[in-house]
Amino acid sequence: MTDFLEKNPWQALRQFTNARIALGRTGNSLPTAPLLAFNLSHAQARDAVHHPLDTAVLHEQLHALNFATLDVQSAAPDREHYLRRPDLGRRLSDESRAALKQLPAASPDIVFVIADGLSAFAAAKQSIPLLQAVCAKLTDWTIGPVVVARQARVALGDEIGELLGAKLVVMLIGERPGLSSPDSLGIYLTYAPKLGCSDAQRNCISNVRPEGLDYPHAAHKLHYLLTHARRLGLTGVSLKDDSDALLAGSPNEPGPPAVSDDSKPAA
């Protein structure tokens, strides 16, 4: 049967990408193997969108690493409403809002939110290794409890951060799955979070997973952006990511960025 398979001349390029190129053809159709692989990837992407986040396991894992946690849900009561009504995923449920308002004021430098987003697989697999990698760099920061959010969109972090009095909120959220990445995590950081923040006021780091942007590099980028966000008092389009120039071996490697003493948190 292999005599009927016509190979693509780009075959050698497949070693450099997960993109579906040079699949060959049989007559006017795809060969059976890549067609079945496509169907599998499509099923995995659909599962990523609909699969619920196991919050109990996530809280247990975080507690084992000595993180305090909080549990919240958006105003979307279930997955169907979440997918059909993105606006509901951007606001807390009445119960979650009331619970956060009752907490004693702490005003941490930073609050991390782990959110299911459009891929609970990503939140479950990538968030804790990334959190460990970046928190090891935040030795002079006050870190609030890790918030686990269900049926969440990116902007849900604004309300969470505002209610907790955080200077910065970092959303670790499952990205929209692709046909080669059903478990990709996105990072969104916002300075002075509050209801009404626009996407222009955030910075984003995407495709966090071992096969994409791995945890050490993602933590390096996030630490760089957090440091300069605190120094400058802003995030978003005015905060540029020049972190790659600081990596060892970079041809443009400068010295470490200067951070003024007044950027350090009060004791």
N, C-alpha and C positions, 0 to 999 in steps of 0.2 A: 504494500500500500504506500510505502514511502516514495515509490517512483512517481506518484501523482502529486507530491508536495513540491511546489515551486518556492525555493528559498528567496528571501529578499536580499539584495546586495548590501543593505545596511546591517546585516546580521552582526558584524563585529562591533557595532556601536551599542548593542544591547548591554554590554558589560558595564557601561557608564551610567545607565539610567534605569529606573523602574518603570518609566513611561512605556506605553504599549506601542513600540515601533518594531519594524522589521519582523512581523509575525508570519510572513509567508502567506501563501494562499493555495487552495486546492480548487481548480477551476475558477469560478467567480466568488468563492466563499472562503472564510477563514478556516484554517485547519481545526480539527476537533479539539486538540489540547488547549490552544489559546482561547477558544470559544468557551470551553468549560471553566478555564481560569477566570475569564471575564465574569461569567455568571456567579462564580464563587465570590469574587471581590464585590460584586454588586449586592449580593446577599449579606456580606459582612458589613457593608456600608449601611444598609437598611437596618440591620440588627443594632449597629452602633447608635443610630438615631433613636430607636424605640426601647432599647434595653434600659431598665431602671438602674440608678446608682445605688449600690448596697451601702447605705450610710452607716449602718451598724458596724460593718467590718472596717470602714474607713475611720470611724471614731475610735474603734479598738486599736487599730494600728497607730493612730496619732497619740493616743494615751500611752501606748507602750514606749513611745519615743519622748515622753514627758511633755507633750504639747497639750495645753488646755484647749477645749473645743466648745463650740456652740453649734446648734442645729437650727436652720431656718428653711423656709419655703417661700417661693414667690406667690403672687396672687393667682397664678395658674393652678387650678385644683388638680389637674391630671395632665398626662402627656398629650392627649388630643387637643386640649385647650392651649397648652404650651406651644404646639406646632402651628395652630391656627391663629393664635392671638399673641404675637411677639410682645405687644405692649404689656400684657399681664406678667410676662417673665422679667420685666424691668422694675417691678415694684414688689415689695414684700407683702405677704399676706397680713391681714389684721392681727392675727395671733402672734406672728413672728415680730412684727413691728412693736407690739405691746411688750413682748418679752425683752427685746433689746432696750427699750426705754426704761425698763425697771432695773437694769444693771447699774451698779455704782459707776460713777464717772472715772475713767482711767486715762483717757487721752493718750494712747500709745503712739509711738512714731509710725508704726506700720501694722496693718491688719491684712492677713492673707485670707482669701476666700477660695475654697475649692468647690467648683460648681460643675454640674453635669453638662450643661450646655447642650450641644448637639452630638456629643459622644461621651457617654458614661464610661466607656472603655478607657478613654484617654484620662479622665479624672481618676479612675481607679488605679491605673497602671503607672502614670507618669508624675502625678502631683507630689507624692511623698518623697521619692528620690530627689526631685528638683528642690522641694522644700528643705530637705536636709542639706543639699549642696549649697544653697544660698544662705541659709541661716548660719552656717559655719562662718560666713564672711561678715555677718551683721553683729559683731561682738559689742559694738557701742550703740546699738539701737534698742529701744524698748518695743517688744513685739507683743501684740495683743493675742487673744485666743484665736485659734484657727476656726474660721466659720465654714461649715459644710452646708452648701445651698442646693436645694432641689428645684427643678424646673426653672433654671436661672438663665438669664441673658446677661451680657457684659455689664449693662448699666445698673444691674441690681447691686453691684458693689458700691455704687455711689451712695445709695441710701444706707447700706450697712456701715460704710465708713463714716458717714455723717452722724449716725446714731451712736457709734462707739467713740466719736471724737478723734478719729485717727488723722494724723497728718497725711498719710499716704495709704491707699488701698491697692492691693495687688490681687487681681482675679486670675486664678489658674483654672481655665475652663476648656472643656472639650470642644474642639473645632469641628466645623462641618466636615464629615468624612469624605475622603476621595476614594477612588478605585484602587489606590495603592497605599492609602493611609487611613484606616478606620479608627486609629487611636492616637491622633495628633493633638497635642495640648497647645493652647494659646495662652499667652501671658499679657495682661493689660494692667498698666499701672497709672494711677490718677492721683495728682497732688490736690490736697484740700477737697476731698470728695464731698459732693452734696447733690441733692436732687437737681436735675436740670443740666448737669455737665454734658458737654457734647463730645463726640468722638475726636474732635480736634484737640481736646484737652487731655488725651491719653497717649501713651506710647504702647506699642504692641511688639511682642516677640512671638513668632509663630513657628509651627512645625517642630515642637519640642518632643522628641522621642529618640531612642537610640539610633534608629535608621535615618534620622533627620538631623536636627540640631541637638546634640547630646547634652546630658545634664551639666557637665562641667562648663561647656561653652555657654549654655543658656544661663547658668548661674553667674558666670562672668559678666555677660551682657546686662543681666538684671541688676547686679550689684553696682555696675558702672552707672546705669541710669538712675537708680535709687540715690546713690551718693550725690550726683549732680542735681537731681530733683530737689533734694533737701538743701543743697548749697544755694541753688538759684531760686527756690520757691516756686517751681512750675514743672509741669509735664506737658506733653503734646507736641505740636508742630515747632515750638521754640526750643525743644530739647533734642539735640542731635545725638545719635548713637555713633560715637567714634571709638567704641570699645575694642574693635578688631586691631587698631593700631597699638594697643597695649599688650597684645598677646606675644609671648616669647617667640622670637624668631621672625617677627614681622619686619619687613624691610623698612617700615616707617615707624619703628618702635620708639616712642618718646619715653621720657621719665614718667613716673606716676603723676596724675593730675593733682594740682594744688587744691587743697580743701581748707578753707579758713576756719579758725578756731570757733568762730561764732556759729558755724553750721552744726557743731556737736550738740546733742541733746542735753538739756539741763539735768543735773544730778537729781 
